[in-house]
Amino acid sequence: MPFQLLALVLPAGLDAFAVAAALAAAGLGPAEKRRVMLTFPAFEAGMPVLGFLAGAALEGPLGSAADFLAATVLGGVGVWLTLEGSEEAAQARRLARAHGLPLLLLGAAIGVDELGIGVGAGLRGQSPLAVLALIATFAILATPLGLAVGSRARRLNPVAIERLAGAILISLALVVAIESVF
């Protein structure tokens, strides 16, 4: 169970890291970095709560099919991260100096995968406090780390990081599917 919980929340941290690094590589000032450090963790931690509530509501009525649905949701988010990472990174570079509504929209966009992670956690009956605490911790640590790395490494490849996050979720989906069969 601890491995699955870690595998469930690790992609959230990688996502925050990758987008923050792409933003910093595009050139952010100190005020913009502070806005990103507040906005990203808020969305990264808030979106799984909504997803968890949806997943937990569906867990009972779905019965044993909940594990298969969780695997499908997690695998789908993983595939989405793997295929769409380049678009998200390009969007991040375009919004490097975003503030106000564009920054909130970017925060919501990076939180979409956490919504899926929350649904998967709810369907699997994971502890909501543990999932939320880990995702929030990863986002709080990964966002400034991504900003620092991106500021120093202009040639960082956030797409590769997004694809790694997607591969982790796909692997977790396979584990969940196999466990539900046996």
N, C-alpha and C positions, 0 to 999 in steps of 0.2 A: 504493500500500500504506500509506504513512504516514497518508493521509486516512482510510482505512478503519479503521486501528487507533485513531486519535483518535475517530472516530465510534462505534467499538465501546465505548470506555471512558468517553466523556463522559456518557452517561446514568447511569452508576454514581455519578459525582460529583454530578450533579443530584439524584439520588435521596437521597443522604446529606444534601445541602444542604436539600432540601425537608422531610424528616422532622425534621432537627435544628432547622430554623427553626420548624416547627409546635410542637415540644416547647418551645422557648424562648419562643415567643409565649404558650404556655399557662402559663408561669411556672416556671422551674427555678432552684433555688438553685445556689451554686458546687459543692457536692459532687455534685449530680445532673448538672451539666454535665460534670464530670470523668468520671463514669461513662459518659456518652454518648460523650465524646471517645475513650474507650478501647474501648467495646463496638462502636460502629458501624464504625470502620475495620477492626477484627478480622474482623467478619462480611463486610464489603464486600470484603476481600482474600481471605478464606478460602473463600468460596462459589465464586468462579470457578475455584479450583484443582480442586474436586470436579467442576465442570462441564467444565473443560478435559480432565481425565482421561477422562471419559465421551465427550466429543466426539472426542478423539484416538484412543480405542479403536475408535470407529465409522468414522473417516475411511477407513482402509484397506479394510475389508470393503464399504463402501458405494461406493467408487470415485467415479465422476463424479456420482453421486446425492448425495454429501456436500454439494456446494455448494447444491443445492436444499433439503436438509434444514437446512443452516445458515441459509438465507434464511427458511425456514419457522419455525425456532426464534426467530430474531431478530425476525421480523415478529410472531410470536405474543407474545413478551415486550413488544414495542412496543405492540400492541393492548391487552394486559393493563394496562400502565402507563397508557395513555390512558383506559381505561374504569374502572379500579379505583383511580385516584389519590385520589379523594375518600374512599373507605373507608379507605385507608391513612392519610391525613391525619387523619381523624376518630379512628382508633385511636391515632395518635400523641398527639393532644390528651388522650384518655382516660388514656393511660399517662405523662403528663407527669412524674409523680413516681415512676415505676417504678424498682425496683431488684431485684436478685436474679433470680429466674426470669422475671418479666414483662419485665424489661429484656432478658434473653437471648432471649426469644421475639420481642420487637420487633426485636432485631438480626437474628435469623434471618429474620423476615418481610421486612425490607428487603433481605436478602441473596438472596432467591429470584430476583430479576431478574438478579443477578450470576451465579447458577448457570446461568441461560439464556445469558447473555453468554459464560460460560466454555465451554459446549457449542458455541455458534456459533464461538468462536475456535478450539476444538479441531478442529472439522469443517473449518474454513478453513485449517488448518495454520499458524495464527499462532504466533509465538514465545511460549511460556508465560511466560518471564521478562519480556518486554516488556509483555505484557498485565497480568500481576500487578503489575509495578512501576508502570504507569500507573494502574491501578485503585486500588492502595493510596495512591499519591500524591494522586490526585483525592479519595479519601475522607478522607485525613488533612488535606487543605486545606479540603475542602468542609464537613466536620462543624463545626469551630470557626467557620468563616465563617457557616454557617447558624445556629448558636447565637447569634452576635453580631447578625446581621441580625434574627433572630426576637425577640431581647430588646428591640430598638429599634422594631420594626415589628409591632405587635400585629395589624394587619390584612393581614398577608402572605398571599398566596394560594398555598399549597403545591400545590394541585391543578393550577394552571396550569403549575407547574414540572414536575410529574410528567407532564403531557400533552406538554410540550416534549420530555422525555426519551423518551417513547413515540414521538413523531413522528420523532425522530432515528433510533431503532432501526428503525422501519418504512421510512424512507428508505434506510438501510443495507441492509435486507433486499432492497429493490428493486434496488439497485446490484449486490448479490451475485447475485441471480437473473438480471439482465440480462447480467452478465459471464460467468456460467456457460453462457449460451446462445451467446454470441459468442466 
